[in-house]
Amino acid sequence: MNLPLAPQTLAKPRERVFASHLTLYISVVLVAAVASYAVWARTRSIFSCPASGYSADRYIAYCGGANYGDYEHGAFWFNLEHALDFASEADVLFLGTSRMEKAFSTTATADWFSAASARYYLMGFSYGEHVSFAEALLGKMHPRASVYVIDVEDFFDPILTPPAQTVLYDPKAPDRYEGKQFWQQVQQRVCKTV
């Protein structure tokens, strides 16, 4: 028995099929977008670096994520982490590269200065920073240190590294480094909870 089907009968299932396919398509696109952003964040942003070093007096100075890189130059120059304040109050100020900073970031150094009742600050910079940036920074911070320990390896070459040039001369640098500071706060919160 052949019965003619009314046009309304066929239209309803087609609309439902189209709507379910559209919903599926949008869901797949959204999941792909979120997943690709997560991969990008994990490989190219601050989230590519471990968040284990944060404390009241520590932040991430450099992260190898391609879209993050240097933070310490801006943290000092724009006093984002109150680094200038802390460095200005030190009795002994260490100047040099990040290698010097790493070498003296030990319990033995902290214990020695604690026993001597002296405050110290490790002002070492990545990129093998030189005297030109240190001189500008010291002029800005007016330190009260009575002893300076300087890692002299290439320190007195009058060169400005790319991060130093950025903080000194790029008008967009303050916003860029404040953004990096914001993302460190986000990373710290996210990594503590996840």
N, CA, C and O atoms as a DFTB+ gen file, in Angstrom:
776 C
 N C O
     1  1       0.831      -1.158       0.000
     2  2       0.000       0.000       0.000
     3  2       0.885       1.233       0.000
     4  3       1.712       1.413       0.894
     5  1       0.719       2.041      -0.957
     6  2       1.496       3.274      -1.080
     7  2       0.673       4.446      -0.601
     8  3      -0.403       4.741      -1.120
     9  1       1.216       5.104       0.404
    10  2       0.544       6.303       0.916
    11  2       1.428       7.507       0.633
    12  3       2.631       7.468       0.889
    13  1       0.864       8.531       0.129
    14  2       1.671       9.731      -0.101
    15  2       2.025      10.376       1.245
    16  3       1.185      10.496       2.136
    17  1       3.299      10.789       1.364
    18  2       3.757      11.434       2.599
    19  2       3.592      12.941       2.468
    20  3       3.859      13.535       1.424
    21  1       3.161      13.510       3.521
    22  2       3.001      14.968       3.519
    23  2       4.364      15.622       3.658
    24  3       5.225      15.061       4.336
    25  1       4.607      16.777       3.052
    26  2       5.898      17.457       3.135
    27  2       6.319      17.782       4.572
    28  3       7.510      17.779       4.881
    29  1       5.348      18.060       5.451
    30  2       5.696      18.392       6.830
    31  2       6.320      17.183       7.540
    32  3       7.151      17.365       8.430
    33  1       5.950      15.990       7.178
    34  2       6.452      14.795       7.833
    35  2       7.946      14.617       7.585
    36  3       8.664      14.211       8.498
    37  1       8.438      14.905       6.388
    38  2       9.854      14.756       6.058
    39  2      10.697      15.912       6.586
    40  3      11.870      15.726       6.908
    41  1      10.126      17.069       6.674
    42  2      10.887      18.252       7.067
    43  2      11.361      18.173       8.517
    44  3      12.484      18.582       8.811
    45  1      10.563      17.674       9.399
    46  2      10.927      17.627      10.811
    47  2      12.164      16.773      11.063
    48  3      13.073      17.254      11.740
    49  1      12.266      15.529      10.562
    50  2      13.473      14.749      10.818
    51  2      14.711      15.383      10.186
    52  3      15.789      15.322      10.777
    53  1      14.594      15.980       9.022
    54  2      15.755      16.627       8.381
    55  2      16.271      17.781       9.234
    56  3      17.481      17.945       9.389
    57  1      15.366      18.577       9.783
    58  2      15.787      19.690      10.638
    59  2      16.530      19.173      11.867
    60  3      17.539      19.748      12.276
    61  1      16.032      18.093      12.452
    62  2      16.685      17.521      13.628
    63  2      18.057      16.966      13.280
    64  3      19.010      17.138      14.040
    65  1      18.160      16.308      12.149
    66  2      19.455      15.756      11.722
    67  2      20.437      16.891      11.473
    68  3      21.584      16.829      11.915
    69  1      19.991      17.930      10.765
    70  2      20.862      19.076      10.487
    71  2      21.298      19.750      11.789
    72  3      22.469      20.089      11.960
    73  1      20.346      19.941      12.701
    74  2      20.668      20.580      13.983
    75  2      21.648      19.734      14.778
    76  3      22.558      20.289      15.393
    77  1      21.504      18.431      14.792
    78  2      22.425      17.584      15.551
    79  2      23.809      17.577      14.906
    80  3      24.814      17.544      15.616
    81  1      23.881      17.609      13.561
    82  2      25.172      17.682      12.877
    83  2      25.852      19.028      13.146
    84  3      27.064      19.078      13.354
    85  1      25.089      20.098      13.143
    86  2      25.637      21.432      13.419
    87  2      26.165      21.500      14.846
    88  3      27.243      22.044      15.085
    89  1      25.418      20.955      15.788
    90  2      25.858      20.924      17.186
    91  2      27.149      20.120      17.327
    92  3      28.077      20.525      18.027
    93  1      27.189      18.985      16.654
    94  2      28.396      18.156      16.690
    95  2      29.582      18.891      16.079
    96  3      30.684      18.866      16.627
    97  1      29.355      19.538      14.955
    98  2      30.416      20.295      14.276
    99  2      30.946      21.416      15.174
   100  3      32.159      21.568      15.322
   101  1      30.055      22.190      15.766
   102  2      30.465      23.285      16.655
   103  2      31.222      22.731      17.863
   104  3      32.218      23.316      18.289
   105  1      30.764      21.624      18.408
   106  2      31.447      21.012      19.554
   107  2      32.860      20.569      19.198
   108  3      33.797      20.792      19.965
   109  1      33.016      19.938      18.031
   110  2      34.344      19.499      17.587
   111  2      35.263      20.688      17.382
   112  3      36.425      20.651      17.786
   113  1      34.755      21.747      16.757
   114  2      35.571      22.948      16.533
   115  2      35.988      23.575      17.859
   116  3      37.142      23.973      18.020
   117  1      35.061      23.666      18.808
   118  2      35.392      24.244      20.116
   119  2      36.420      23.396      20.861
   120  3      37.360      23.938      21.443
   121  1      36.257      22.085      20.850
   122  2      37.220      21.204      21.524
   123  2      38.592      21.337      20.862
   124  3      39.605      21.391      21.558
   125  1      38.639      21.390      19.540
   126  2      39.919      21.545      18.835
   127  2      40.570      22.886      19.162
   128  3      41.785      22.958      19.347
   129  1      39.770      23.941      19.235
   130  2      40.326      25.260      19.557
   131  2      40.890      25.289      20.980
   132  3      41.985      25.802      21.209
   133  1      40.142      24.739      21.924
   134  2      40.614      24.705      23.318
   135  2      41.866      23.840      23.438
   136  3      42.815      24.215      24.126
   137  1      41.872      22.695      22.776
   138  2      43.037      21.809      22.835
   139  2      44.263      22.456      22.201
   140  3      45.365      22.339      22.736
   141  1      44.088      23.137      21.067
   142  2      45.248      23.779      20.431
   143  2      45.763      24.934      21.279
   144  3      46.972      25.157      21.343
   145  1      44.867      25.674      21.930
   146  2      45.320      26.741      22.823
   147  2      46.065      26.163      24.018
   148  3      47.065      26.732      24.457
   149  1      45.592      25.041      24.548
   150  2      46.271      24.401      25.681
   151  2      47.677      23.956      25.278
   152  3      48.625      24.134      26.043
   153  1      47.816      23.386      24.095
   154  2      49.145      22.978      23.608
   155  2      50.021      24.200      23.414
   156  3      51.192      24.183      23.793
   157  1      49.479      25.261      22.832
   158  2      50.248      26.498      22.639
   159  2      50.712      27.040      23.993
   160  3      51.882      27.387      24.158
   161  1      49.801      27.111      24.954
   162  2      50.154      27.644      26.280
   163  2      51.217      26.784      26.950
   164  3      52.120      27.310      27.602
   165  1      51.118      25.475      26.796
   166  2      52.063      24.567      27.454
   167  2      53.440      24.588      26.810
   168  3      54.423      24.234      27.461
   169  1      53.537      24.993      25.552
   170  2      54.827      24.960      24.858
   171  2      55.417      26.338      24.594
   172  3      56.627      26.445      24.390
   173  1      54.612      27.397      24.589
   174  2      55.127      28.692      24.160
   175  2      54.916      29.827      25.171
   176  3      55.346      30.953      24.916
   177  1      54.279      29.564      26.286
   178  2      53.992      30.633      27.248
   179  2      54.669      30.333      28.586
   180  3      55.511      29.439      28.676
   181  1      54.301      31.071      29.603
   182  2      54.851      30.875      30.950
   183  2      54.539      29.467      31.468
   184  3      55.250      28.961      32.336
   185  1      53.494      28.835      30.950
   186  2      53.126      27.497      31.398
   187  2      54.081      26.423      30.881
   188  3      53.937      25.251      31.228
   189  1      55.049      26.807      30.060
   190  2      56.065      25.842      29.627
   191  2      57.169      25.693      30.667
   192  3      58.045      24.841      30.520
   193  1      57.136      26.502      31.704
   194  2      58.149      26.460      32.766
   195  2      57.526      25.967      34.066
   196  3      56.334      26.171      34.299
   197  1      58.321      25.320      34.912
   198  2      57.782      24.849      36.188
   199  2      57.448      26.021      37.112
   200  3      58.111      27.058      37.094
   201  1      56.426      25.833      37.900
   202  2      55.977      26.883      38.816
   203  2      56.368      26.584      40.252
   204  3      55.742      27.089      41.183
   205  1      57.382      25.782      40.439
   206  2      57.738      25.341      41.785
   207  2      58.583      26.344      42.566
   208  3      58.742      26.184      43.776
   209  1      59.122      27.359      41.926
   210  2      60.049      28.263      42.602
   211  2      59.437      29.499      43.214
   212  3      60.159      30.301      43.805
   213  1      58.137      29.687      43.099
   214  2      57.518      30.895      43.639
   215  2      57.554      30.907      45.160
   216  3      57.358      29.883      45.813
   217  1      57.807      32.092      45.706
   218  2      57.675      32.325      47.146
   219  2      57.498      33.826      47.324
   220  3      57.388      34.566      46.346
   221  1      57.470      34.265      48.553
   222  2      57.263      35.692      48.805
   223  2      58.366      36.553      48.193
   224  3      58.126      37.703      47.826
   225  1      59.575      35.997      48.084
   226  2      60.685      36.786      47.536
   227  2      61.275      36.167      46.269
   228  3      62.421      36.453      45.923
   229  1      60.513      35.329      45.577
   230  2      61.011      34.696      44.349
   231  2      59.947      34.719      43.260
   232  3      58.756      34.555      43.523
   233  1      60.402      34.923      42.052
   234  2      59.547      34.887      40.878
   235  2      60.348      34.239      39.754
   236  3      61.545      33.995      39.908
   237  1      59.704      33.961      38.635
   238  2      60.414      33.373      37.498
   239  2      61.074      34.506      36.720
   240  3      60.392      35.352      36.142
   241  1      62.392      34.514      36.711
   242  2      63.143      35.579      36.040
   243  2      63.182      35.382      34.534
   244  3      63.196      36.351      33.774
   245  1      63.199      34.138      34.108
   246  2      63.277      33.828      32.684
   247  2      62.543      32.519      32.429
   248  3      62.665      31.567      33.198
   249  1      61.792      32.482      31.361
   250  2      61.119      31.258      30.953
   251  2      61.396      31.059      29.469
   252  3      61.223      31.977      28.667
   253  1      61.823      29.866      29.113
   254  2      62.197      29.576      27.729
   255  2      61.042      29.485      26.762
   256  3      61.265      29.233      25.578
   257  1      59.815      29.679      27.212
   258  2      58.679      29.694      26.295
   259  2      58.866      30.801      25.271
   260  3      59.173      31.938      25.629
   261  1      58.682      30.472      24.002
   262  2      58.990      31.410      22.918
   263  2      58.232      32.737      23.025
   264  3      58.725      33.761      22.553
   265  1      57.071      32.735      23.623
   266  2      56.297      33.972      23.748
   267  2      56.398      34.577      25.142
   268  3      55.580      35.420      25.509
   269  1      57.391      34.156      25.923
   270  2      57.555      34.722      27.260
   271  2      58.965      35.281      27.435
   272  3      59.142      36.498      27.475
   273  1      59.961      34.419      27.539
   274  2      61.358      34.847      27.613
   275  2      61.717      35.573      28.893
   276  3      61.407      35.104      29.988
   277  1      62.370      36.719      28.756
   278  2      62.900      37.484      29.876
   279  2      61.791      38.183      30.657
   280  3      60.862      38.741      30.072
   281  1      61.897      38.147      31.961
   282  2      61.017      38.920      32.833
   283  2      61.820      39.786      33.800
   284  3      61.360      40.856      34.198
   285  1      63.008      39.338      34.179
   286  2      63.742      40.000      35.255
   287  2      64.157      41.431      34.921
   288  3      64.151      42.288      35.805
   289  1      64.515      41.709      33.678
   290  2      64.899      43.080      33.336
   291  2      63.742      44.047      33.605
   292  3      63.930      45.108      34.201
   293  1      62.554      43.666      33.161
   294  2      61.382      44.504      33.405
   295  2      60.973      44.520      34.857
   296  3      60.524      45.547      35.365
   297  1      61.121      43.385      35.540
   298  2      60.774      43.331      36.959
   299  2      61.606      44.342      37.746
   300  3      61.104      44.988      38.665
   301  1      62.874      44.472      37.378
   302  2      63.729      45.455      38.045
   303  2      63.452      46.867      37.551
   304  3      63.183      47.765      38.349
   305  1      63.514      47.066      36.255
   306  2      63.431      48.425      35.718
   307  2      62.109      49.097      36.070
   308  3      62.080      50.285      36.391
   309  1      61.014      48.338      36.011
   310  2      59.698      48.898      36.318
   311  2      59.260      48.590      37.750
   312  3      58.130      48.892      38.132
   313  1      60.147      47.995      38.536
   314  2      59.932      47.664      39.948
   315  2      58.637      46.880      40.159
   316  3      57.867      47.162      41.076
   317  1      58.416      45.896      39.298
   318  2      57.174      45.127      39.342
   319  2      57.084      44.195      40.538
   320  3      55.991      43.959      41.051
   321  1      58.179      43.676      40.978
   322  2      58.187      42.745      42.105
   323  2      58.817      43.396      43.338
   324  3      59.226      42.697      44.265
   325  1      58.896      44.689      43.353
   326  2      59.575      45.446      44.414
   327  2      61.040      45.039      44.527
   328  3      61.661      45.164      45.583
   329  1      61.574      44.548      43.409
   330  2      62.971      44.105      43.395
   331  2      63.918      45.269      43.684
   332  3      64.901      45.100      44.406
   333  1      63.632      46.440      43.132
   334  2      64.494      47.598      43.398
   335  2      64.490      47.955      44.876
   336  3      65.524      48.314      45.438
   337  1      63.335      47.856      45.495
   338  2      63.235      48.183      46.924
   339  2      64.092      47.233      47.751
   340  3      64.848      47.660      48.623
   341  1      63.964      45.925      47.464
   342  2      64.735      44.933      48.213
   343  2      66.230      45.091      47.952
   344  3      67.033      45.041      48.884
   345  1      66.605      45.280      46.690
   346  2      68.018      45.429      46.340
   347  2      68.599      46.697      46.957
   348  3      69.758      46.705      47.371
   349  1      67.821      47.751      47.024
   350  2      68.300      49.016      47.603
   351  2      68.615      48.894      49.083
   352  3      69.485      49.599      49.594
   353  1      67.918      48.009      49.771
   354  2      68.090      47.843      51.211
   355  2      69.204      46.877      51.593
   356  3      69.511      46.729      52.776
   357  1      69.813      46.220      50.614
   358  2      70.834      45.207      50.916
   359  2      72.116      45.849      51.437
   360  3      72.494      46.943      51.018
   361  1      72.777      45.149      52.357
   362  2      74.090      45.567      52.835
   363  2      75.177      45.144      51.848
   364  3      76.191      45.822      51.684
   365  1      74.936      44.005      51.196
   366  2      75.866      43.479      50.190
   367  2      75.062      43.241      48.914
   368  3      74.043      42.550      48.929
   369  1      75.530      43.818      47.817
   370  2      74.831      43.697      46.548
   371  2      75.720      42.951      45.558
   372  3      76.827      43.391      45.246
   373  1      75.221      41.820      45.071
   374  2      75.926      41.031      44.073
   375  2      75.463      41.485      42.692
   376  3      74.260      41.563      42.443
   377  1      76.390      41.783      41.797
   378  2      76.073      42.201      40.426
   379  2      76.718      41.241      39.439
   380  3      77.861      40.824      39.627
   381  1      75.995      40.895      38.401
   382  2      76.567      40.021      37.386
   383  2      75.512      39.309      36.580
   384  3      74.425      39.832      36.336
   385  1      75.853      38.115      36.175
   386  2      74.981      37.329      35.314
   387  2      74.130      36.368      36.126
   388  3      74.252      36.272      37.347
   389  1      73.271      35.664      35.417
   390  2      72.442      34.658      36.085
   391  2      73.283      33.489      36.601
   392  3      72.873      32.791      37.528
   393  1      74.450      33.275      36.006
   394  2      75.339      32.215      36.515
   395  2      75.832      32.564      37.919
   396  3      75.892      31.701      38.795
   397  1      76.182      33.830      38.126
   398  2      76.585      34.275      39.456
   399  2      75.420      34.129      40.431
   400  3      75.588      33.681      41.565
   401  1      74.255      34.513      39.968
   402  2      73.071      34.433      40.825
   403  2      72.787      32.986      41.230
   404  3      72.479      32.708      42.389
   405  1      72.890      32.085      40.284
   406  2      72.677      30.659      40.561
   407  2      73.741      30.129      41.525
   408  3      73.434      29.355      42.431
   409  1      74.980      30.547      41.326
   410  2      76.080      30.060      42.166
   411  2      75.893      30.450      43.630
   412  3      76.254      29.686      44.526
   413  1      75.334      31.630      43.878
   414  2      75.169      32.095      45.257
   415  2      73.758      31.859      45.810
   416  3      73.467      32.242      46.943
   417  1      72.904      31.247      45.036
   418  2      71.553      30.922      45.518
   419  2      71.577      29.600      46.268
   420  3      70.944      28.626      45.863
   421  1      72.300      29.584      47.342
   422  2      72.460      28.352      48.107
   423  2      72.115      28.585      49.566
   424  3      72.059      29.720      50.040
   425  1      71.890      27.503      50.254
   426  2      71.650      27.570      51.694
   427  2      72.898      28.069      52.410
   428  3      72.796      28.804      53.392
   429  1      74.070      27.678      51.929
   430  2      75.326      28.120      52.557
   431  2      75.449      29.640      52.518
   432  3      75.865      30.247      53.505
   433  1      75.095      30.263      51.396
   434  2      75.151      31.729      51.300
   435  2      74.164      32.351      52.272
   436  3      74.513      33.270      53.012
   437  1      72.944      31.859      52.274
   438  2      71.925      32.407      53.178
   439  2      72.336      32.247      54.636
   440  3      72.153      33.164      55.435
   441  1      72.891      31.088      54.988
   442  2      73.335      30.856      56.362
   443  2      74.475      31.788      56.748
   444  3      74.504      32.310      57.863
   445  1      75.421      31.999      55.825
   446  2      76.567      32.852      56.128
   447  2      76.111      34.285      56.390
   448  3      76.541      34.911      57.358
   449  1      75.239      34.800      55.522
   450  2      74.763      36.174      55.720
   451  2      73.868      36.286      56.942
   452  3      73.860      37.323      57.605
   453  1      73.130      35.257      57.246
   454  2      72.303      35.263      58.440
   455  2      73.179      35.320      59.694
   456  3      72.888      36.065      60.630
   457  1      74.250      34.531      59.703
   458  2      75.172      34.535      60.840
   459  2      75.882      35.880      60.976
   460  3      76.215      36.301      62.084
   461  1      76.112      36.549      59.854
   462  2      76.778      37.855      59.879
   463  2      75.793      39.004      60.109
   464  3      76.195      40.166      60.173
   465  1      74.504      38.679      60.231
   466  2      73.441      39.683      60.401
   467  2      73.498      40.746      59.309
   468  3      73.384      41.941      59.581
   469  1      73.673      40.302      58.094
   470  2      73.752      41.223      56.959
   471  2      72.740      40.798      55.897
   472  3      72.513      39.610      55.666
   473  1      72.147      41.792      55.266
   474  2      71.222      41.512      54.163
   475  2      71.992      41.543      52.858
   476  3      72.860      42.390      52.648
   477  1      71.660      40.605      51.988
   478  2      72.314      40.573      50.676
   479  2      71.254      40.451      49.599
   480  3      70.127      40.028      49.857
   481  1      71.636      40.831      48.386
   482  2      70.728      40.698      47.248
   483  2      71.528      40.253      46.042
   484  3      72.571      40.824      45.724
   485  1      71.023      39.217      45.370
   486  2      71.669      38.682      44.172
   487  2      71.028      39.335      42.950
   488  3      69.932      38.957      42.539
   489  1      71.708      40.303      42.383
   490  2      71.185      41.027      41.228
   491  2      71.921      40.561      39.972
   492  3      72.682      41.312      39.360
   493  1      71.675      39.312      39.608
   494  2      72.259      38.743      38.398
   495  2      71.205      38.681      37.314
   496  3      70.027      38.462      37.595
   497  1      71.624      38.871      36.083
   498  2      70.679      38.909      34.969
   499  2      71.039      37.889      33.909
   500  3      72.210      37.596      33.671
   501  1      70.012      37.360      33.283
   502  2      70.227      36.468      32.140
   503  2      70.747      37.285      30.962
   504  3      70.816      38.512      31.028
   505  1      71.100      36.613      29.918
   506  2      71.643      37.211      28.696
   507  2      73.041      37.767      28.926
   508  3      73.544      38.506      28.080
   509  1      73.685      37.438      30.038
   510  2      75.038      37.917      30.301
   511  2      75.080      39.434      30.392
   512  3      75.886      40.085      29.728
   513  1      74.214      39.984      31.210
   514  2      74.089      41.447      31.298
   515  2      75.401      42.111      31.682
   516  3      76.242      41.518      32.358
   517  1      75.562      43.354      31.239
   518  2      76.816      44.087      31.397
   519  2      76.615      45.359      32.221
   520  3      75.525      45.634      32.723
   521  1      77.686      46.114      32.340
   522  2      77.739      47.291      33.193
   523  2      76.752      48.386      32.763
   524  3      76.258      49.123      33.616
   525  1      76.462      48.506      31.499
   526  2      75.598      49.603      31.038
   527  2      74.215      49.542      31.684
   528  3      73.702      50.557      32.157
   529  1      73.625      48.375      31.704
   530  2      72.310      48.238      32.333
   531  2      72.419      48.351      33.850
   532  3      71.588      49.001      34.485
   533  1      73.427      47.731      34.427
   534  2      73.619      47.794      35.886
   535  2      73.805      49.243      36.335
   536  3      73.263      49.653      37.361
   537  1      74.568      50.011      35.569
   538  2      74.800      51.419      35.916
   539  2      73.497      52.217      35.889
   540  3      73.234      53.009      36.793
   541  1      72.683      52.008      34.853
   542  2      71.389      52.697      34.770
   543  2      70.488      52.293      35.930
   544  3      69.794      53.127      36.511
   545  1      70.506      51.019      36.255
   546  2      69.671      50.506      37.335
   547  2      70.131      51.028      38.697
   548  3      69.306      51.419      39.522
   549  1      71.426      51.036      38.930
   550  2      71.951      51.553      40.200
   551  2      71.626      53.036      40.361
   552  3      71.325      53.493      41.463
   553  1      71.687      53.784      39.261
   554  2      71.317      55.201      39.315
   555  2      69.860      55.408      39.664
   556  3      69.492      56.400      40.293
   557  1      69.043      54.475      39.255
   558  2      67.610      54.569      39.511
   559  2      67.244      54.146      40.931
   560  3      66.285      54.663      41.505
   561  1      68.004      53.209      41.501
   562  2      67.607      52.625      42.785
   563  2      68.308      53.218      44.003
   564  3      67.812      53.055      45.117
   565  1      69.421      53.889      43.838
   566  2      70.161      54.490      44.960
   567  2      70.410      53.483      46.082
   568  3      69.853      53.629      47.170
   569  1      71.229      52.474      45.837
   570  2      71.455      51.424      46.846
   571  2      72.232      51.947      48.049
   572  3      72.984      52.918      47.955
   573  1      72.031      51.281      49.177
   574  2      72.757      51.654      50.391
   575  2      73.839      50.640      50.733
   576  3      74.425      50.706      51.814
   577  1      74.111      49.711      49.837
   578  2      75.095      48.653      50.097
   579  2      76.470      49.238      50.368
   580  3      76.889      50.207      49.735
   581  1      77.163      48.628      51.320
   582  2      78.534      49.060      51.598
   583  2      79.535      48.118      50.930
   584  3      80.724      48.426      50.851
   585  1      79.049      46.964      50.448
   586  2      79.910      46.007      49.748
   587  2      79.213      45.584      48.453
   588  3      78.028      45.254      48.438
   589  1      79.996      45.607      47.365
   590  2      79.493      45.134      46.065
   591  2      80.357      43.958      45.641
   592  3      81.584      44.047      45.660
   593  1      79.725      42.865      45.262
   594  2      80.424      41.704      44.737
   595  2      80.063      41.650      43.258
   596  3      78.894      41.500      42.903
   597  1      81.069      41.771      42.400
   598  2      80.817      41.854      40.962
   599  2      81.464      40.682      40.249
   600  3      82.657      40.423      40.401
   601  1      80.661      39.983      39.472
   602  2      81.153      38.925      38.597
   603  2      81.745      39.643      37.380
   604  3      81.008      40.093      36.503
   605  1      83.064      39.747      37.329
   606  2      83.713      40.607      36.329
   607  2      83.822      39.996      34.935
   608  3      84.237      40.683      34.002
   609  1      83.463      38.728      34.770
   610  2      83.556      38.101      33.450
   611  2      82.661      38.854      32.455
   612  3      81.436      38.738      32.501
   613  1      83.274      39.610      31.573
   614  2      82.599      40.402      30.535
   615  2      81.675      41.487      31.097
   616  3      80.967      42.142      30.332
   617  1      81.670      41.687      32.406
   618  2      80.734      42.638      33.010
   619  2      81.000      44.071      32.548
   620  3      80.057      44.840      32.361
   621  1      82.249      44.436      32.365
   622  2      82.570      45.826      32.055
   623  2      82.577      46.140      30.561
   624  3      83.024      47.214      30.160
   625  1      82.088      45.216      29.733
   626  2      81.884      45.519      28.322
   627  2      80.688      46.463      28.214
   628  3      79.631      46.175      28.775
   629  1      80.832      47.571      27.511
   630  2      79.727      48.551      27.438
   631  2      78.669      48.138      26.404
   632  3      78.487      48.802      25.384
   633  1      77.990      47.048      26.685
   634  2      77.004      46.492      25.751
   635  2      75.650      46.459      26.433
   636  3      75.551      46.177      27.628
   637  1      74.611      46.747      25.672
   638  2      73.253      46.561      26.171
   639  2      72.665      45.327      25.494
   640  3      72.609      45.261      24.266
   641  1      72.235      44.371      26.270
   642  2      71.622      43.166      25.721
   643  2      70.232      43.508      25.174
   644  3      69.681      44.554      25.515
   645  1      69.663      42.651      24.338
   646  2      68.317      42.940      23.809
   647  2      67.262      43.211      24.889
   648  3      66.484      44.151      24.730
   649  1      67.195      42.425      25.991
   650  2      66.190      42.774      27.014
   651  2      66.449      44.137      27.658
   652  3      65.502      44.860      27.970
   653  1      67.707      44.491      27.858
   654  2      68.015      45.806      28.435
   655  2      67.599      46.914      27.471
   656  3      67.045      47.927      27.899
   657  1      67.854      46.736      26.198
   658  2      67.429      47.724      25.198
   659  2      65.914      47.874      25.210
   660  3      65.387      48.980      25.093
   661  1      65.224      46.750      25.352
   662  2      63.760      46.790      25.364
   663  2      63.238      47.614      26.531
   664  3      62.418      48.512      26.332
   665  1      63.698      47.325      27.744
   666  2      63.159      48.048      28.905
   667  2      63.568      49.514      28.912
   668  3      62.831      50.365      29.411
   669  1      64.743      49.813      28.361
   670  2      65.205      51.195      28.369
   671  2      64.574      52.055      27.270
   672  3      64.345      53.247      27.475
   673  1      64.291      51.462      26.105
   674  2      63.925      52.280      24.951
   675  2      62.594      51.960      24.294
   676  3      62.114      52.774      23.505
   677  1      61.982      50.842      24.569
   678  2      60.723      50.479      23.918
   679  2      59.550      51.055      24.707
   680  3      59.361      50.693      25.869
   681  1      58.757      51.943      24.103
   682  2      57.631      52.539      24.843
   683  2      56.540      51.527      25.213
   684  3      55.732      51.799      26.100
   685  1      56.503      50.380      24.557
   686  2      55.503      49.358      24.873
   687  2      55.982      48.394      25.954
   688  3      55.219      47.537      26.401
   689  1      57.211      48.523      26.369
   690  2      57.785      47.584      27.337
   691  2      57.038      47.544      28.674
   692  3      56.819      46.451      29.196
   693  1      56.639      48.673      29.251
   694  2      55.935      48.575      30.545
   695  2      54.688      47.696      30.467
   696  3      54.455      46.871      31.350
   697  1      53.890      47.866      29.421
   698  2      52.686      47.051      29.278
   699  2      53.035      45.579      29.080
   700  3      52.383      44.698      29.641
   701  1      54.069      45.318      28.278
   702  2      54.474      43.936      28.009
   703  2      54.926      43.238      29.298
   704  3      54.558      42.091      29.554
   705  1      55.724      43.940      30.100
   706  2      56.221      43.321      31.338
   707  2      55.133      43.232      32.406
   708  3      55.141      42.298      33.208
   709  1      54.210      44.169      32.434
   710  2      53.075      44.043      33.355
   711  2      52.208      42.850      32.961
   712  3      51.654      42.169      33.825
   713  1      52.090      42.598      31.659
   714  2      51.382      41.407      31.192
   715  2      52.079      40.138      31.639
   716  3      51.427      39.176      32.045
   717  1      53.407      40.132      31.566
   718  2      54.160      38.969      32.025
   719  2      53.979      38.766      33.523
   720  3      53.881      37.631      33.989
   721  1      53.933      39.853      34.276
   722  2      53.699      39.755      35.713
   723  2      52.313      39.147      35.987
   724  3      52.165      38.290      36.858
   725  1      51.323      39.593      35.246
   726  2      49.971      39.053      35.392
   727  2      49.957      37.553      35.129
   728  3      49.344      36.797      35.882
   729  1      50.640      37.110      34.048
   730  2      50.626      35.695      33.705
   731  2      51.401      34.856      34.721
   732  3      51.100      33.676      34.903
   733  1      52.391      35.449      35.383
   734  2      53.051      34.702      36.461
   735  2      52.079      34.466      37.602
   736  3      52.072      33.388      38.197
   737  1      51.260      35.457      37.913
   738  2      50.276      35.294      38.981
   739  2      49.249      34.229      38.607
   740  3      48.843      33.427      39.448
   741  1      48.830      34.225      37.337
   742  2      47.886      33.208      36.868
   743  2      48.526      31.820      36.952
   744  3      47.916      30.874      37.450
   745  1      49.760      31.710      36.460
   746  2      50.442      30.406      36.493
   747  2      50.579      29.908      37.920
   748  3      50.346      28.731      38.193
   749  1      50.952      30.786      38.823
   750  2      51.130      30.395      40.229
   751  2      49.822      29.853      40.814
   752  3      49.821      28.824      41.490
   753  1      48.718      30.543      40.555
   754  2      47.423      30.090      41.081
   755  2      46.980      28.779      40.437
   756  3      46.528      27.861      41.123
   757  1      47.113      28.701      39.117
   758  2      46.660      27.506      38.408
   759  2      47.487      26.295      38.841
   760  3      46.933      25.231      39.116
   761  1      48.798      26.454      38.901
   762  2      49.665      25.313      39.224
   763  2      49.550      24.881      40.671
   764  3      49.829      23.723      40.984
   765  1      49.148      25.770      41.563
   766  2      48.926      25.381      42.962
   767  2      47.667      24.550      43.105
   768  3      47.598      23.677      43.970
   769  1      46.670      24.807      42.270
   770  2      45.404      24.110      42.401
   771  2      45.305      22.862      41.527
   772  3      44.550      21.944      41.847
   773  1      46.059      22.816      40.430
   774  2      45.945      21.673      39.512
   775  2      47.012      20.654      39.832
   776  3      47.091      19.616      39.176
